[in-house]
Structures are given as C-alpha cells and as structure tokens.
Amino acid sequence: MLLIGDDWAEDHHDVEVQDESGRKLAAANLPEGVTGIARLHELVARHGGEGLDPAEVVVGIETDRGSWVQALIASGYQVFAINPRQVNRFKERYASSGAKSDRGDAHALADMVRIDRDQLRPVAGDSETAQAVKVVARAHQSLIWERTRTFQRLRSTLREYFPAALAAYADLALTSTDALELLVKAPTPTAGAKLTRTQITGVLARRRNRDAKAATIQAALRERQLALPEPVTAAYAAAATAHARLIIALNEQIAAMEVQVKAHFLAHPDAEIYLSMPGIGEITGARVLAEFGDDPTRYASAKARKNYAGTSPVTRASGKSHTVQARYVRNNRLADALQTQAFAALRSPGARRYYDKQRAREVGYNPALRQLGNRLVGILHGCLKTRTHYDEATAWSHHAHTPAA
C-alpha cells in the first residue's frame, strides 16, 4: 500500500509518498493538470511496482472538488478529502510552534491517511447527475448571495443621499428590476421629483394596479428632504446607478440559472422522492440533493446524515459539566436549505404538530425549527433508503399521540 499526502495550490501540488510503515519514499512538486497527474502516476508505478492494485493507493487532500480530484478517483485510488482544520490539529502532534510549509502539510496528510484513515471520510462517489446539480445549485445560490450583498451596498448608499427612494420603492422591493430601472432613470432627488406619472407607469407595465402604484411612487419621490451639495449628490448617484445596474444583471443571470437548476434536478432519479417531502420545491430540493449527494454508501445511518447536516446537537460532557448545544461547524449551504424546508414544512399537519410540541417545551423559534429540520432529515434518509415517497401518516405516526415533554 502507498500513502500519499497531496497539498494542493492553484498551480501545483506538493506530494509525499509513504509506505505502510511511514517510511518516506518520495517527495515532489507537481504541476497542475495532465502533466502533474502523469508524473504522480509515475511515482506510484516506481514505488508500488507493477502488481500494485490502484485501490491500494490512498491519497489525502484538502478538497473534494476539481478535475485533479476526479482524475485521482478515475484512476481507482482511494481519495480522502480532509478538512484543513483537522490537518492543523494533527500537525500539533509534531510541534506547537505553528510553523507551516507546503511540504510539511503534504507530510501531515500522508501521515493522516496512514494512521487515522478509519476516522476519515472518503470522497463520495456521487453520480455525474448529482455533481451537475451541485454545480448549478451552488452557482445559483452564490448569485443570490452576491445580489444581497450588492443590495445592502445600494441601500446604504441611498440612505446617505436619497432616502425618499427607499420609501418610494418599498412596495416594489428594491431588488426588483422595475424599481431598479426607475432608480437608473432618476438617480437623484431632483430627477426623481421630475418623473411623470406616464414615465413611472411605463416602467410598471407588468405590474397590477400600476396606476395606483405610480401615484404612490410619484408622491413619495416629491416629498421634501434634506439636500447635499450637488457634486456630492452626483457622486452618490453614480455609485447608486452602478449598484442598480449590477443587480439588474444579477437578476437576469439568477433567472437563467434557476432554469438550469430545475432542469438538472428533475433529471435526477431521486427528484421525485425529494419533491414528495413537505417544504421542498425544485430549488430547495436541488440544494439539499447537491449537498447530501447521492452516494448510497455515504451515510451509514440516519444519525450520520443528521450529523453531516448539522441539525443534530453536540453534547459536551466534562467532569460535572454536561451541556447540549447546536452544531455550528457544518455545511452552511445545506443548513440554510434545511432551515428553509423546515419553515415551509409547517403547512404539513405532522410537521406543525411536532414543531408545536417543541414550542410547548419553551424551546425558541430557531431551535424548534432546527429540531423539526433534524426530524425531516431522518425521514428523508428513510425514504431514500427504501426508495419510497414521503407519507404523512407513516412519517409522524410515532409523534401523533405523544404528549409534549
């Protein structure tokens, strides 16, 4: 067996090859891409011999994504994606000085897959369809997060010089294309006050009750407000216009990416099971599937899936101290999707009953939703394992008549 530690960077990989006794066989700096993978295979062939089974080559690396990792998996190697925090803790065995080097990290990764391999998680063998869902779902969510950040900058800018716009476009939502187009058309208080009813109505052509909305907007824009010097106002207007145009572009790309998310998700064989769950639609389902993956061997039990989801609590017991706390070290994308699902699932009678029981125990709103999400993850695990759709009566039969603690 060969143990390989791979410390990756943008354009190269520092690798160390060990045998089962921990003896260092080779160390190399490999370029990214086809050339680097070929040289890695040469190292394996040189030190493993012709009869070496690819499954006896174990690689530790600090990522589970990218063409390099996929090439390692395609070669038949065992690949373990290790959290960088785990590597840092492991290196404290050698020294507590905090010294760092790429070669030292490669050595630590090789030692980890040699010593603690049973405690590590191999890279999931997700299908190509699941990997595609993950790419588009994450891209879609990242665009939404970017729009939120840009909106916060725009809102902060308007508060500085044009607060009337915030009031005028409140009913439209300032992230909507209609409101942004009006802001681009009239980015200063003076220009906003000059907007006619016809101009506003023309932008609101796709809105219901556009005449009433136009009248409200026009009245709000003509409210008197404190003014800044004209050069300062012009500078603020330029910044606001840039943010507004960026959000318009993001709206367009988010809509286009949403089409891709739905198409890839619905093409997956597990989509029907996910959509049968309460609180899950096409976008939320795609996000949950993307983060859980579809490798049937990845989660040994419902508890393992809950632990990965971050919905299950963490127990801290030391001496006389014993506390149960929320799990904050988790996959934030998955946690966000499951929180969204739990909130939407309150329309389900069984889910609502379970949530109300938690609230009756004086559990807070967010902890109660998290506990509901934890329960829903367990139900999802059972559905995926048995290849059955969600059934309201079966899912909540244990809790149907159980009184609150």
N, C-alpha and C positions, 0 to 999 in steps of 0.2 A: 504493500500500500504506500502511496505517496501522498503527503500532506502539503498543500500549497497555500501560502498566505499571499493575498493579492491586494496591495494598497494602491487604489486607482486615483488617477488625476485626470485632468481634461485631455491631456495629450500623451500620457504614458502610464505605465503600470510598474511598480516595484514589486517583485515577487521573490519569495523564498521557498525552496523545496526542501522538505524534510522526509526522513524515513520514519518508520513506526517507533523507533527508539528516541526520536527527537534529534538525531544527528543531522546537521545541516549539509545538504548535498549540493545545493547551488543557490545563487542569488543573482538576479538580473534586473536590468531596467529595460522594459519592453515598450515599443511604441504602440499607440492606439491603432486599431484597425487590423486588416488582414495580415500584414507583416508581423505584428506583435503576436497574434494568435498562432501563426505558423511557428514562430520561434518558441512559444510556450509548448506547442506540441513536440517540438524537437527536444526540449528539456525533459519532457515526460518520457519520450522514447529512449533518450540517452540514459536516464537514471532508473527507469522502470523495466526496461527490457522489452523484447518483442511479445512475450507472453502475458504482459500486464493487461488485465481487464480494465476498460475505461471506468467502470463503476468503482474501481479501487483507487481512483484518483479523487481526492477530496479537496475542494477549494473553499477557502474562507474569504469573503469580500464584503465591503461595507455598503452594498447596494443590491437591489433585486431587479433593476431595470437596465435597459440599454442593449445594444447589439452585442457588446462583449459578453454580457451575462448569458444572452440567448445562445451565443456561439459555444460557450462552455457547456451549457445544458445539452445542446445538439450533439456535442462530442461524446456524451454519455457520462460526463463527470458528475460527481455529487457536489452540488453547489450550495453553500450555506451563506445566506445574507445576514450579516451580523450588525447589530445596532452600534454606531460609533461610541455611544455611552458605555456599552458593555466592554468594548475594546479598551477604553480609557481606564475603566475599573480594573480590568485584567492586567494592564501594564503596571498597576501599583504593586503587583507581586514582585516585579523586578526592582523598582525604585520608587520613592515617594517624591522625587525632586520635580516631577512634571516635565522632564526632558522629552523632546519629541523629534522624530525623524521618520522619513518615509520607509527606510529600511527597517527601523525599529518597529514600525507599525506592521510591516509585512511579516516580521518575525513573530510578533504577538498574535497575528491572525493565524499563522501556521500552527503555533502552539495551541491556540484555542480549539481548532478543529481536530487536533491530535488528542488533547486532554479532555475537553468538555463537549465533545461532539454530541453526546447523548442529550445534552441540555440545550442544544441549539436547534433551530427550525430550518429545514432545507427550503430552498426556493420553491414556491408552489408550482405544481405542474398545471397551470391554468391553460385552457384551450385557447386557440387563436381568436375565437369569437369573444371570449371573456376579456382577453388582452385588448382587443379593439374597443370594447365597451369601456374599459378602464381609461384608455387614451382620450376618447371623446368626452366621457363624463367628467374627467378631471379638467380638461380644457374648457368645457362649458362652465364649470363651477369657478375656475380661475378667472374667466372673463367677467363673471358676475361679481366676484370679489373686487376685481380691478375697477368695475363700474362703481361699486360702493365707495371705494377709496377716492375716485375722481369726483363723485357726487359730494362727498364730505368736503373736499377742497373747494368745489364750486359754491357750496352753501356757505362756507366760511368766508369766501370772497364777497359774496352778495351781502352778507351781514355787515361787512365793513363799509360798503358804499351804496347799496341798493336794496335795503330791507323790504321795500314795497313789493319787489318781485317775488320774494318768498311768500308773502301774503296773497299776492295776486294769483300765483300758480299753485297754491296749496291743494286745491281740489283736483288739479290735473296730475299731480305728482311730478316733482321737478325732474325726475329721471325719464319722464315720457318724452317722446320725440316732439309732440305738439308744443309742450311748454318750452323745450329747448329751442325749437325753431323760432318761437316768439322772442325768446331771450336774445338769440343771434340777430334777429331783425331789429330789436330795440334794446341794446345792452346798457344804456344809461338811463337814469331817471328822466332826463329831458326827452329823450327819444321814446321812452315808454309812455310818457304822458301824451305824446303826439299820435300814438297809434289810434287809428279809427276803428269803429265797430266793424266795418267791412273787412279791414285787414285782419282783424282778430278772427272773425267768423270764417274767413278763407282758410286759415291755418287749422281751424277746428272742424273742418268739413266732415271728418269721420266720427265726430262726437254727437251724442244725443243732446238735445236741449242746448244746441250750440249758441243760439241767440241769447238765452239767459246767462249762459256761462260767459259769453263775450261781454255782456253788460257788467257782470260782476268783476271780470278782469280789468276792464277799462276803468271802472270806478276805483279799484284798488291802486292801479298804476297812477291815477291822478291825485291820490292823496298827497298832501304836503309832507315833506320830510326834510331832515337836516341835510345840507349840501356840503360837498367837499370842493376844494379848488378844481377848476376844470381840467388842468393837466393830470392831477391825481385821479380824477374820475375816469379820464380817458385811459390811463394805465390800468386801472382796475377792470375797465370794460374789456380791454384787450385780453387780460388774463381770464375773465369770465367767459368770453367768446371761445377761447382756446379749449377750456374745460368743457363747454357745452358741445362744441363740435366733436370732441373726443368721445363724449358719452353717446352722441348720435351714432358715431361709427361703431361703438361697442354694442349699442342696441341692435344694430344691423347684424353684427357678427354673432351675437348671442342667439338671435333668432335663427340664423343659418346653422349654428352648431347644435341648437336644440333639435332640428330636423335630423341631424346625423346621430345624435344620442338616441332618439326614439327608434330610428331605423336599425341601428346596431343592436340595441337592447331587444327589440321584438324579434330579431333573427336568432336570438339565443334560445335554446330548448328549455331553459329554466324560467323564461319570462312569464309564462302563464302561472307558474307557482308563485312567483313574486307578486304578480298583479292580483292574485286571489287573497293576499294578505290585507288586513284592514290598514288604511292610512298610506298605502303605497300606490303611486301612479307611475307613469312611464319614466319620468325624470328621477324621482326618488328611488324607484326600483333599479334603474340603471346605476345610480350612485352606490346603492347597497351591494348590488352584484359586483360592481367594479372593485370595491374594497374587500369584500369577502372572497372573491374569486370563485371558481367552480371546480377546483380540485377536490374530488370526493374523499381523499385521504387526509386533507389538511387539518380538519378538526376532528379529533378522536371522540369528542362528546359535545353535548350542548354547552357544558361548562367551559370547555376550551374555546368555543365560538364566542361565548359571552365575555370571557376574559380578553380576547382579542378585540372585541367590540368596545371594551371599556365601560360597559354598562354594569358589570358586576362590581361589588365593592371590594376594597382591600382591607384586610384585618391586620392590625399592628398590635402585637402582644409581646410585652417585655416586662418581666417581674410582675408587679401588681397592676401595671397599666395594660388595659385592653380596650382598643378603640376600633371602630369600623368606619372607614372613610371612603369617599368617592374616589374612583380611579382616574387620575388626571394625566398620567402618562399613557397616551392612547393615540389611535389614528383619528385625528381631528376631523377629517373629511367624513369618515364613517360615523363618528359620534354626532356630527351635525345632521347627517341624513337620518339617523335613527331617532334623534330628537324631533325632527320634522314629522317622521312617521308616527311617533307616539302621540303627538299633538293631534294629527289628523285622524288617528285611530279612535279618538274619544267618541266618534259617532257610532262605533260598534258597541252594542249593549254590554257584551262581556268585558271589553276593554274599559268602558266607562265605569262599570261596577268595580273592577279591580282598582282603578285609579281612585274612586271614591273611598274605597277601604283604606288606601294609604293615607288619604287626606283626613279620614276619621281618626287615624292614629296620630294626628297633628304633625304629619310629615309635610314639609314645604312643597310648593308648586313644582320647582325643578327636580328635587329628589323624587317626588311622586312620579313625574313623567319619566325620569331615568329608570325607576323600578318597573314601570309599565314597558318601557323600551326593552329592558332586560328580559321580561317575560315574553315579549314578542319575538326576540331573537331566539329564545328557546323553542317557541312554536315554529318559527321559520326553519330551524335546524331539523325538527321532526318532519316537517313537510318535505324538505329536500331529501332527507334520508329515506323516507318511504315513498317518495315520488308521488305524493298526493296533494290535492289542493286544500287550502285552509277551510276548516269547517267550524262555524261559530260554536255549536253545541259541544263538539269534541274538545276544542281549544280551551274552553273555560269551564268544563264540567267539574274540575276539582275545586274551583273557586265559586261555583254557582250558589252554594248554600253555606259557605264557610263564613262565620261571623268575623267582624273586624277584631284584631287582637286588642 
